[in-house]
Amino acid sequence: MSDGIKPAVRGGRNAFFADPDIDRLLAMLMRVLNEHWVLTERVKILEAVLQEQGVLPEGAMETFVASDEQSAQWHSESYALIKEVISAGQNIDNKNRSPSD
């Protein structure tokens, strides 16, 4: 950051890097990592519970083939997630940046 001018993120938070594009990428990455971990943990829990109850045989997840309807629905949900992740990078407010930044 130059001359004590700090880019501001909407909501009054300071940006971390002089280049707001890096902040946008960081926000997007953190959103992806958060989503990934939450879903990974939930899948692990679900698999463990289903296997303990004898509902899901070992290897069933690896041999599963989605129907066309499931594939279409999952593609739609994947697209929505990608849009949400990209929008996380749009919360940087450049109005406090100097022209030399």
C-alpha positions as CSV (number, residue, x, y, z in Angstrom):
1,M,0.0,0.0,0.0
2,S,1.4,3.4,-0.9
3,D,1.2,6.7,1.0
4,G,-1.0,5.3,3.7
5,I,-3.9,4.9,1.4
6,K,-5.6,1.6,2.0
7,P,-8.1,-0.1,-0.3
8,A,-11.3,-0.7,1.5
9,V,-13.4,-3.8,1.2
10,R,-17.1,-3.2,1.3
11,G,-18.2,-3.3,4.9
12,G,-15.2,-1.2,6.1
13,R,-12.6,-4.0,6.3
14,N,-9.1,-3.3,5.1
15,A,-7.7,-5.1,2.1
16,F,-4.7,-7.3,2.6
17,F,-2.7,-6.5,-0.6
18,A,-1.9,-3.4,-2.5
19,D,-3.4,-4.9,-5.6
20,P,-7.1,-5.4,-5.1
21,D,-7.1,-8.2,-7.7
22,I,-5.0,-10.3,-5.4
23,D,-7.6,-9.6,-2.6
24,R,-10.3,-10.8,-5.0
25,L,-8.5,-14.0,-5.8
26,L,-7.8,-14.6,-2.1
27,A,-11.4,-14.1,-1.3
28,M,-12.4,-16.5,-4.0
29,L,-9.8,-19.1,-2.9
30,M,-10.9,-18.9,0.7
31,R,-14.6,-19.4,-0.4
32,V,-13.6,-22.5,-2.4
33,L,-11.5,-23.9,0.4
34,N,-14.3,-23.4,3.0
35,E,-16.9,-25.0,0.7
36,H,-14.5,-27.9,0.0
37,W,-13.8,-28.6,3.6
38,V,-17.5,-28.4,4.7
39,L,-18.5,-30.8,2.0
40,T,-15.6,-33.1,2.5
41,E,-16.4,-33.4,6.2
42,R,-20.1,-34.0,5.6
43,V,-19.4,-36.7,3.0
44,K,-17.0,-38.4,5.5
45,I,-19.6,-38.4,8.2
46,L,-22.4,-39.6,5.9
47,E,-20.2,-42.5,4.5
48,A,-19.2,-43.5,8.1
49,V,-22.8,-43.5,9.3
50,L,-24.2,-45.4,6.3
51,Q,-21.4,-48.0,6.5
52,E,-21.9,-48.4,10.3
53,Q,-25.6,-49.0,9.7
54,G,-24.9,-51.5,6.9
55,V,-26.7,-49.3,4.3
56,L,-23.7,-48.5,2.2
57,P,-21.4,-51.4,1.2
58,E,-17.6,-50.8,0.9
59,G,-16.8,-49.4,-2.6
60,A,-20.4,-48.5,-3.4
61,M,-19.4,-44.8,-3.9
62,E,-16.6,-45.6,-6.3
63,T,-18.9,-47.7,-8.6
64,F,-21.9,-45.4,-8.6
65,V,-23.1,-44.1,-12.0
66,A,-25.4,-41.1,-11.9
67,S,-28.5,-41.0,-14.0
68,D,-28.9,-38.3,-16.7
69,E,-31.3,-36.4,-14.5
70,Q,-28.9,-36.5,-11.6
71,S,-26.0,-35.4,-13.8
72,A,-28.0,-32.5,-15.1
73,Q,-29.0,-31.4,-11.6
74,W,-25.5,-31.6,-10.3
75,H,-24.1,-29.7,-13.3
76,S,-26.6,-26.9,-12.6
77,E,-25.6,-26.8,-8.9
78,S,-21.9,-26.9,-9.9
79,Y,-22.5,-23.9,-12.2
80,A,-24.2,-22.0,-9.4
81,L,-21.3,-22.7,-7.1
82,I,-18.8,-21.4,-9.6
83,K,-20.9,-18.2,-10.0
84,E,-21.0,-17.8,-6.2
85,V,-17.2,-18.2,-5.9
86,I,-16.5,-15.7,-8.7
87,S,-18.8,-13.2,-7.0
88,A,-16.8,-13.5,-3.8
89,G,-14.1,-11.6,-5.7
90,Q,-16.4,-8.7,-6.5
91,N,-16.6,-7.3,-2.9
92,I,-13.5,-5.0,-3.2
93,D,-14.3,-1.3,-3.3
94,N,-11.6,0.5,-5.3
95,K,-12.8,4.0,-4.5
96,N,-10.1,4.6,-1.9
97,R,-7.2,3.5,-4.3
98,S,-4.8,6.2,-5.5
99,P,-4.1,6.2,-9.3
100,S,-0.6,5.0,-8.7
101,D,-1.7,1.8,-6.9
